Amino acid sequence: MTGRGRAMIRQWYVLALLSLVYAMNIADRYVITTVMESIRLDLHLTDSGVALLTGVALALFYVTIGIPVSALADRYSRRNIIAGALLAWSVLTVLTGFTISFSQMLLARIGVGIGESGGTPPSTSMLADTLRPAQRPAALTVFALGSCLGAWIGADVAGRVADLYGWRHAFVVLGIPGVVLAALIFLTMREPPRGAMDERPAATATPHVPLWRALGWLLRQRATMHLMMGGAVTALWGWGLMWWTPTYLQRAYGLSAGQAGAILGPMHLIAGSLATVATAVLMTRPAMADPRRVLMLMAAVVAVITVPSFFIYWTHDLAVAKACLWLLVPALYFYIGPSFGLLQNVVPAQMRSTACALTLLLANIANLVIAPQFVGLVSDHIAGTHGADAASLRFALLLLAPTGLWAAWHFHAATRGILAEEARAVSGEMAI
């Protein structure tokens, strides 16, 4: 086999393993949405209380630890950080299944959030140093397939386990595979040289940029910040809605966790995967080499799908809700790969983990803190003293649905200036 052939095999192997890490990240995070109603009833919580326990507890440490971890990933072995983080959050996912009180589960979810902060930023940075710039948007879209797989596992598989054995067993079943994958990564992957695949020789790149300077530079890039905000508000809109959708289906239509998961899981696996693969193919087209076209396409998709996202919760017909969900779910995956791919091309090699972490910080504050807590508080307020129900949750979700239009505006706004910022990143004239 030629050296080029071996290099291609290595690239695909790294991409496959890191996609599985992403899958475990999503599965271990979103299993809790599938069984959230069972947890709420078991622990006697309000909607805002269960939102604090399941989303906010994980996110506060995920987003605060994420940037310092990403700074370490820009200096030290990303392989070791990924393997250690995966091991930590997988073990704590298992321990979540053994918690018997609010405080115990709170500590477990905080630990999962700390562990997950070391997953995606170093993974995308490693992929950027394994793939050439022209390959990155398509490859990182394939990387996003891990999200489809993880969401299916967290919805369908976890729901079935919960129906058969109880919600605690779902966490145990989902945590164990991550321990095995962590060992495989540590033993079989190697750390790639930083900037080796860039058009600009790595030797001319600044070896390290202090965290505060990297953040300051990123905040001055208007188009890049619109790109990041577009992803964050899309997460607020789409993934915020999906956070509560399993609970909503259980309340509104009298379904079990397994039945709700059986509805949503295939949507993630089939529609999400098809949308992700189609996006990967589309990103290889010559026309998509212009980042402005990619941004306009993302803006159009999000704006159009905002309409059916509203009708999911407006209708009282399960068949109509399902049809609208089949439109919403693929849109949630469509933007991920192109967003990460564009981001890797508009920041220099020594800042990629930090830029990814900042993007994830914004997105996870939006979809793990703001959206769950907003919906929970509104639902509790509307329900009053009789307690949250399907009607109160429906009202809260209808308030959240129109935010998709806000996300579309950010993607459109990023088209102004994106070419200049990409050119500066390639040239090395960063003025940090």
N, C-alpha and C positions, 0 to 999 in steps of 0.2 A: 504494500500500500504506500502511495506517495505521501510526502509530508503534508501536502494540501488536504489529502483525504483524511489523514489523522487529525489535522486541525479542525476539519468540519465535524468529525465525530466528537471531538472534545467540546466544540461549541454547542452541539445539540445535547450532549450529556449534561453539561452545566445548565443549559436552559431547562432541560427536563427536571433536574433535581431542584432547581430554584423555583420552578413552577409548582412543584409538590410542596415546597416550604410555604409558598403563598397560599396553596390550597389548605394546608393545615392551619395557617394563620386565620383564614376566613372561617373554616369549619369550627375551630375551637372558640372563635368569637361569637359566631351566629347561632350555634347550638342553643344558646340561652334564649334567643328570641322564639325558638320553636316551643320551648317548654316554659316560657315566661309566665303564662297564665297559671300553670300548675305550681310554679314557685310562688306566685302571688297568693294563691289560695292556701298553699301549705304553710306559708310564713305569715299569713294574715296581713297583707300589705295593701296600700292604696296604689293607684296607677303611678303617681309621682314617686312613691316609695320604691316600687319595683324598677322604675326607670333609673333612680339613683343607684340602686344595687347592681343592676345588670349592665347599664351603659356608662354612667358617669364615673363609677368607681374604677372601671377599666381604663376609661379615656384619660382621666386626670393624670395618671402616672404614665400612660402610653405617650401622651403628647409632651409632658414635661421631661421625661427621660429620653425621648426620641432624639432630640437635637444633640445633647452631649454624647449619646451613643453613636450618632452619625459622625460627629467630629472625630471620635476614636476610630471609626471605620475608614475615615479619610487618611488615617495615619498608620493603623495597625492591621493585622490580618483580618480581612473580612470573612474568610472561611471560618475561622475560630469563633468570631462573634456570632455568626449565623448559627453554627452548630450549638454553641452554648445557650443562645437565646431560645432556640427551638426546644432544646432539652428542658429548659426552665419552665416555659409556658405549657409544655405538654404534661409535665409532672403536676403542675398546679391545676391544670384542667381536670386531671384525674382526682386530685384532692377536693375540687369543687363538689364532686359527687358524694363526698363523705361529710360535707358540712351540714350542721343541724340547726344553725341559728343565723340571724341576719349578720351579726358581727363576723362570724367565721367565713361566711360566703363573701362578705365585703373584703376581707383580707386576701382570700383566694383570688378574687377578681382583680384586686390591685396587683397581686403578683403576676397574674396572666398579662396584665397591661404592661408591666415592666419588661417581662420577657418578650412580648410581641414587638416592643420598640426596637429590638435588634434584628428584626426580620427583613422587612422590605427595603429600607435605605441601603444597607450594604449589598443586598441582592441585586438591585438595579445598578449599583455602582460596579459590581463585578461583571454584570452583563455588558455594560458599556465598555469595559476593558477587555471583553472577550469578542465583541462584535464591532465591525466598522460602522461609521456614522450612517451610511445608506441602509444598513441592515437593522438599525436599532428600532425605528418605529414599528416595523413588521414583527421583529423578534419580541419586543416588549408587549406587543398585542398578543402574541402566543403565550407569553408569560402570564398575561391576564386570564388565560384559560384556567389557571389555578384558582382564580376567584369563582368561576362557574362550578368547577368540581367541588371546591370547598363549600359553597353555598348549598349545593345538592346534598352533600354529606350532612351538613348542619341542619338541613330541613327534612329531607326524606328519610335518610338513614337514622338520624337522631330521633325523629318522630316515631318511627316504627319501633325502635328500641324502647322509647318512653312508653308507648302503648302496651308493649309486652311486659316490661320489667320495671317501669317507673322512671321518672325523670332523672334520678341520680345515676342510674346505669348508663344513660346517654353520654354523660361526661367521661365516665371511665372508658367506654368503648372508643370515644374519639381521641382521648389523650394518649393511649398506648402507642399507636403507629408513629407519633411524632418522636418518641424516644428512639425507635429503630432508625428513622430517617436521619436524626441528628448524628448517630454513630456512622452511618453511611457517608454523610457529607464530610465528617472529620477525617475518615480513613481514605476516601477516594478522590476528593477534589483538591486542587492546588490553587494557590493565590496567584492571579495574573498580574503582570507589571502594570502600573498605573499610566494611563495615557498612551499605551503602546499601539492602540488601534486608531488613534486620532490622526487626522490629516496633518496636523502640526506635530513635529517630532517631540516625543516626551521629554527629551533632554532639555528643551527650551522652556518647558513648563515650570512654573513655580512649584517647588516640592510640597509646600504646605502653606495654607492660608489660615490665620487665626479665626476662630469661630465668629467673633464679633465683627471682624472685617468682612467675612463671607456673607453674614446676614445683612450688614449694611449695604454691601454691593447689590445683593439680590433685591432689597427693598427699593433701590433706585432704578431698577429695570421695570418700566411701566408695563410693557407688553408681557414680560415674564410674570409679573404679579397678577395681571388679568388672567393669564393662563392658569396660574395656581388658584386664583379665586373662582374661576369657572369650574374647575374640578371640585373645589370645596363646596360651592353652592349646589352643584349637581349631587354631591353626596348628601347635603342637607335635604334636598328635595327627594331624590329617588331612594337612597338607602335609608333616609329617615322614615319615609313611608313604609318601606319594607321591614323596618325594625318592628313596627307595630302590626303589620299585616297578618302574621299568624294568629296573634291574639284577637285581632278584629274578626277574622274568619271564624274562630272558635266561638266568639260571643254572638256574632250576628247570625250565624247559620247553624249553631249547635254542633260544631265539629269537635273531634278529639285532636290532640296534638299530632298524632300520626296521620289523621285525615287531612288536616291543614298542610302538613309537611308533604303529603303525597300529591297535593295540588301544586304547591310552590316548587318542590324539589325538581321535577322534570322541566319546569320552566327555566330554572337556572341552568340545568345540565344541557338541555336541548336548545332552547331559544338563546340562552346566554352563550353557549359554545358556538352555535352557528353564527351569531352576530360577531363574536370575537374572531372566528376564522375568516368570515367575510371581510371584516375590517382589516385583518392582516393581509389578505389578498389585495384589497383596495389600496392599502398603503404602499404596495410595491409598484403601483401604476406610476408612470412618469409624471402625470399631472399632479400627483400628491407630493412630489418633491418640493412644491411650493407650500410652505407652512400656512400661508394665508388661506389656501383652499381647504386644508385640513381643519383649520379653525372655523371657517364658514360652514363646513359640513357638520361639525359637532354642534354649532349653534343652531342650525336648522333642525337637526334631529331632536335635540332637547326641547326646543320650542314647540314642535309639532306634537311630541309625545306628552307634553304637559296636559293636553286636553283629555286623553283617555285616563291619565293618572287621577284626574278629578272624578271621573265617572265611576271608578272602582268603588268609591265610598259613597257616591251619590245614589247609586242604584240599590234596590232591595232584591235584585235578581242575581243569584249566584252565577248563572250562566253568563250574564253580561259582565259581571265582575271578573270572571275567569278570562273572558275574551280581552278585556282591557288590560289585565295583568300580563297576558301573552304579548301585548305591545310594549308595556312598560319595562318588563324584565330585560329584554335584549338591549334596550336603550341604556340601561345601567352599566352594561359591559362595553358598549360601543366606544365610549369616550376614554376608557382607562388606558389602553395601550397607546393610542395616539398622544394623549396628554403626557404620559411618562416619556415617550419617544421624543416629542418636541422639547420637553424639559431638558433631556440629556444633551440635546444639540445646542441649547442656548446658554449653557453654563460650562465653565472650564472643568477639566478632569478632576482637579484638586478640590472642587466644590460640589461634586455631584451627589454624594451622600447627604451633605447638608441641605442642598436644594430639595432633594426628595423628602428629607425629614420635615422640612418646613411645609412642603405641600401636604404631607400626611398629617402634620399638626393641624393645619387649617381644616382639612377634610374631616379629621376625626373629632375635632371640637364641634364641627357642624353636625355630623351624623351620630356621634356617640354622646355628646353632652347637650347641645342645644335642641336638636330634634326630639330625642326621647323625653327630655325633661319638659320641653314646651308642650308636647302632646299630652304627657301625663298630668301636668298642672291644669291645662285647659279641660281635660276630661274630668278631673276631680272637681273643678270649679262648676262645670255644667251639671255634673251629677248631683252635687249638693250632698245632703245628709244621707240619702238612700244608697250612696256608693256608686262607683263607676260601672257603666254597663255599655252595651253595644251602641246606644244612641249617643252617649257622651263622647265615646271614642270616635265615632263617625264624624261628629262635629269638629273635633280637634284635627283629624286627618284632612278634612276638607279645607281647613285654614292653611295647612302646610302645602297642599298640592300646587297652588299657583306659583310657588317659588322657583319652579323650573324655568319660568320666563326670565327671572333674575339671572340664573346661571347662563342662559343663552346670550344675554347681553354681555356678560364678561368675555365669553369666547369671541363674540363679534368685536368687542373693543380691543382684544389682543392682536387683531390683524394689523392694527396701526403700530408700526415700529418693530414687529417681530423679525423682519428681515435684517434690520440694522443691528439688533441685539444678537442675532445668530452670527452675523459677520464679525462682530466684536469678539464673541466667544472663540471663533475659529482663529482669528488673527492673534489673539493673546493680549490685545490692548484693553486690559480690564480696568485700569485706573482705580485699583482697589485702595 
